[in-house]
Amino acid sequence: MTTDTKAILAMALGGPTSLDDVGPYLADIRRGRPTPPAMVEEFRERYRRIGGGSPLLEISTAQAKGLEAALVSEGLPVRAYVGMRHWHPFIAEALAHITADGIRKAVALCLTPYYSRLSVGGYLDAARQAIKDQGLDLELAAVESWNDAPGLAEAFAEKVAAGRAALEREGFRDPYVLFTAHSLPRTVIEAGDPYERELRETMEAIKALLPPIRSSMAYQSAGRTADPWLGPPLEQVIEDIRREGEKAVLVVPFGFVSDHLEILYDVDIEAKEKAEKAGVRLERGRDLARDEREHLLEVERRVDGLDRLGQQLQMSLALLHLVYLAVGRPD
């Protein structure tokens, strides 16, 4: 490893890799507050139904390694690391690993394209706090948002086209398309958070690449609080379109870039079961990490104050290529 090597810290939420991890994982999310036993058992059952654990670490690692390979192939001395906010390897652990490897400059990249202070902001705060708490000699820059990165809309548009074609082969002509993303408390958006705006920007960019489609947007996986969350909920929209006579719907979870509980359970199991009971055929567009080929995304003009391979940047930018790889998980 050369002295010019930079680290790319790919960050995601994290998830339990076994059923025994579910309780401790929920405790971390709840910041140590006791988790009701019924909730632990509920989530254990959810993870059991998707295979006994979350595939998020496996997928995120494949994405990070693909990113590293793409950059190295261009002659850029980088090394990619993965840090999770709520499970191993924690962000703090990854940062310690980076400095132990002798690296002194890093770029933090959240594996979600859309900025929110609750998600991306939280990851970046955790990274900066971990550097401070551990006294690490590390300069950290950040990619806060890449929803408009070249290639992202194109990748999702391909998923929409493939999903619609699959439904049409089953006899469902002009199937309805429902774009979904993780819900957030409405108060966050009202305070100026760009999350909802960035989602809609990307959705419109996806639709602009497709023939005219009948579509709308819904939110999923809202938290269990009394406060209002972004809507309409996925289940409500499915019921609404059923009443309007729709027989099939393609759900495109474009708010995510890899499979995890909110897709594998909330969409593939829970929403699908409810749709089938209502007489609606639900197909889910595959996530980007399962694509059969690589999708290279350039994330430009996001990072301030980081030099590129030892040369001072003239325009405060970092050129990154985010690579979505087929992970090879069975369907």
Secondary structure, DSSP 8 states (H G I E B T S, - for coil): --TT-EEEEEEE----SSGGGHHHHHHHHTTT----HHHHHHHHHHHHHTTSS--HHHHHHHHHHHHHHHHHHTT--EEEEEEESSSSSBHHHHHHHHHHTT--EEEEEESSSS--TTTHHHHHHHHHHHHHHHT---EEEEE---TT-TTHHHHHHHHHHHHHHHHHHTT--S-EEEEEEE--BHHHHHTT-SHHHHHHHHHHHHHHTSS---EEEEEE---SSSS-BSSSBHHHHHHHHHHTT--EEEEE-TT-SS--HHHHTIIIIIIHHHHHHTT-EEEE---GGG-SS-EEEEE-S--SS--BTTB--SSS---EEEEE-------
